[in-house]
Amino acid sequence: MSRDRRPEPFRHERVERALLEELRSLIAAEVRDPALEGAWAVDVQLSPDGKNAKVSYAVRSKGAEAAVARMTKDAFSRAAGFLRSRVALSLDLKRTPQLSFVFIGLLPQEEQATV
């Protein structure tokens, strides 16, 4: 009898959704870095083993896309440890994933609330 090591799909999706909601809340309410003002977590992809999570994000900004991408990527690198520790406190997970952040683009001002 072989043992399948893939996670349960529904649990995996629930964890991704919980991570996304918690990160959105933390970015909006607790992160104080001005470079992350207007940043919006769009999606979380959790690795099959749960050790890593890739967070896709967009930013409401009128700046040049390349400059905004670089600035927010640096800011998320600085904030990753804080965000991970807060996620660990808030969510009851077996292991808290390492967070990596991927810039996917700019959002017009009005789209942030509907994404």
C-alpha beads as a LAMMPS data file, in Angstrom:
LAMMPS data file: protein, C-alpha beads

115 atoms
114 bonds

1 atom types
1 bond types

-500.0 500.0 xlo xhi
-500.0 500.0 ylo yhi
-500.0 500.0 zlo zhi

Masses

1 110.0

Atoms # bond

1 1 1 0.000 0.000 0.000
2 1 1 1.675 3.227 -1.116
3 1 1 1.242 6.362 0.898
4 1 1 0.163 9.487 -0.944
5 1 1 1.874 12.559 0.544
6 1 1 -0.249 15.193 -1.176
7 1 1 -2.263 17.330 1.232
8 1 1 -6.021 17.099 1.411
9 1 1 -7.204 19.539 -1.263
10 1 1 -9.937 21.141 0.814
11 1 1 -7.689 21.668 3.817
12 1 1 -4.979 23.082 1.576
13 1 1 -7.447 25.559 0.054
14 1 1 -8.757 26.541 3.499
15 1 1 -5.220 27.257 4.714
16 1 1 -4.480 29.344 1.611
17 1 1 -7.690 31.315 2.120
18 1 1 -6.957 31.849 5.834
19 1 1 -3.416 33.009 5.032
20 1 1 -4.722 35.429 2.418
21 1 1 -7.313 36.926 4.767
22 1 1 -4.817 37.243 7.629
23 1 1 -2.161 38.837 5.427
24 1 1 -4.682 41.321 4.027
25 1 1 -5.676 42.267 7.536
26 1 1 -2.085 42.620 8.736
27 1 1 -0.989 44.680 5.728
28 1 1 -3.941 47.030 6.143
29 1 1 -3.859 47.417 9.919
30 1 1 -0.426 46.636 11.336
31 1 1 2.305 47.145 8.752
32 1 1 3.599 50.694 9.076
33 1 1 6.076 50.796 6.185
34 1 1 5.013 53.661 3.868
35 1 1 6.350 51.691 0.890
36 1 1 3.546 49.167 1.442
37 1 1 0.781 51.744 1.481
38 1 1 -1.714 50.648 -1.138
39 1 1 -0.370 47.063 -1.297
40 1 1 -3.083 44.422 -1.619
41 1 1 -2.563 40.661 -1.307
42 1 1 -4.334 39.075 -4.270
43 1 1 -3.519 35.375 -3.962
44 1 1 -1.614 32.879 -1.810
45 1 1 -0.178 29.653 -3.192
46 1 1 0.895 27.233 -0.482
47 1 1 3.474 24.574 -1.346
48 1 1 2.251 20.963 -1.049
49 1 1 4.294 20.449 2.136
50 1 1 3.063 23.712 3.678
51 1 1 6.572 25.066 4.247
52 1 1 6.400 27.917 1.723
53 1 1 3.734 30.351 0.627
54 1 1 3.966 32.595 -2.430
55 1 1 1.920 35.750 -1.967
56 1 1 0.939 37.593 -5.143
57 1 1 0.225 41.251 -4.597
58 1 1 -0.751 44.372 -6.477
59 1 1 -0.332 48.016 -5.491
60 1 1 -2.545 51.060 -5.870
61 1 1 -0.099 53.666 -7.074
62 1 1 0.358 56.310 -9.724
63 1 1 4.127 55.749 -9.894
64 1 1 6.108 53.940 -12.558
65 1 1 5.434 50.209 -12.373
66 1 1 9.108 49.177 -12.251
67 1 1 9.887 51.594 -9.411
68 1 1 6.799 50.578 -7.441
69 1 1 7.620 46.880 -7.934
70 1 1 11.182 47.318 -6.678
71 1 1 10.160 49.475 -3.706
72 1 1 7.373 47.172 -2.541
73 1 1 9.458 44.017 -3.053
74 1 1 12.152 45.477 -0.773
75 1 1 9.524 46.522 1.773
76 1 1 7.916 43.067 1.793
77 1 1 11.361 41.517 2.258
78 1 1 11.795 43.677 5.366
79 1 1 8.291 42.880 6.650
80 1 1 8.276 39.123 5.915
81 1 1 9.521 38.085 9.354
82 1 1 6.994 40.298 11.130
83 1 1 4.158 39.037 8.928
84 1 1 5.176 35.414 9.427
85 1 1 5.331 35.817 13.207
86 1 1 1.894 37.467 13.303
87 1 1 0.437 34.728 11.088
88 1 1 1.898 32.147 13.493
89 1 1 0.151 33.856 16.418
90 1 1 -3.179 34.188 14.628
91 1 1 -3.561 30.885 12.795
92 1 1 -3.282 27.481 14.418
93 1 1 -1.067 25.800 11.828
94 1 1 1.230 22.819 12.252
95 1 1 3.984 24.877 10.623
96 1 1 4.010 28.518 9.615
97 1 1 5.165 28.851 6.002
98 1 1 8.033 31.009 4.835
99 1 1 6.536 33.908 2.911
100 1 1 7.725 35.114 -0.468
101 1 1 6.108 37.991 -2.316
102 1 1 5.522 38.404 -6.052
103 1 1 4.462 41.717 -7.604
104 1 1 1.763 41.226 -10.251
105 1 1 0.932 44.797 -11.199
106 1 1 -0.672 48.109 -10.386
107 1 1 -4.310 48.529 -9.392
108 1 1 -6.410 51.551 -10.241
109 1 1 -7.594 53.282 -7.030
110 1 1 -11.177 51.942 -7.148
111 1 1 -10.339 48.258 -7.851
112 1 1 -8.744 47.422 -4.497
113 1 1 -12.080 46.961 -2.736
114 1 1 -13.414 44.489 -5.331
115 1 1 -10.389 42.213 -5.747

Bonds

1 1 1 2
2 1 2 3
3 1 3 4
4 1 4 5
5 1 5 6
6 1 6 7
7 1 7 8
8 1 8 9
9 1 9 10
10 1 10 11
11 1 11 12
12 1 12 13
13 1 13 14
14 1 14 15
15 1 15 16
16 1 16 17
17 1 17 18
18 1 18 19
19 1 19 20
20 1 20 21
21 1 21 22
22 1 22 23
23 1 23 24
24 1 24 25
25 1 25 26
26 1 26 27
27 1 27 28
28 1 28 29
29 1 29 30
30 1 30 31
31 1 31 32
32 1 32 33
33 1 33 34
34 1 34 35
35 1 35 36
36 1 36 37
37 1 37 38
38 1 38 39
39 1 39 40
40 1 40 41
41 1 41 42
42 1 42 43
43 1 43 44
44 1 44 45
45 1 45 46
46 1 46 47
47 1 47 48
48 1 48 49
49 1 49 50
50 1 50 51
51 1 51 52
52 1 52 53
53 1 53 54
54 1 54 55
55 1 55 56
56 1 56 57
57 1 57 58
58 1 58 59
59 1 59 60
60 1 60 61
61 1 61 62
62 1 62 63
63 1 63 64
64 1 64 65
65 1 65 66
66 1 66 67
67 1 67 68
68 1 68 69
69 1 69 70
70 1 70 71
71 1 71 72
72 1 72 73
73 1 73 74
74 1 74 75
75 1 75 76
76 1 76 77
77 1 77 78
78 1 78 79
79 1 79 80
80 1 80 81
81 1 81 82
82 1 82 83
83 1 83 84
84 1 84 85
85 1 85 86
86 1 86 87
87 1 87 88
88 1 88 89
89 1 89 90
90 1 90 91
91 1 91 92
92 1 92 93
93 1 93 94
94 1 94 95
95 1 95 96
96 1 96 97
97 1 97 98
98 1 98 99
99 1 99 100
100 1 100 101
101 1 101 102
102 1 102 103
103 1 103 104
104 1 104 105
105 1 105 106
106 1 106 107
107 1 107 108
108 1 108 109
109 1 109 110
110 1 110 111
111 1 111 112
112 1 112 113
113 1 113 114
114 1 114 115
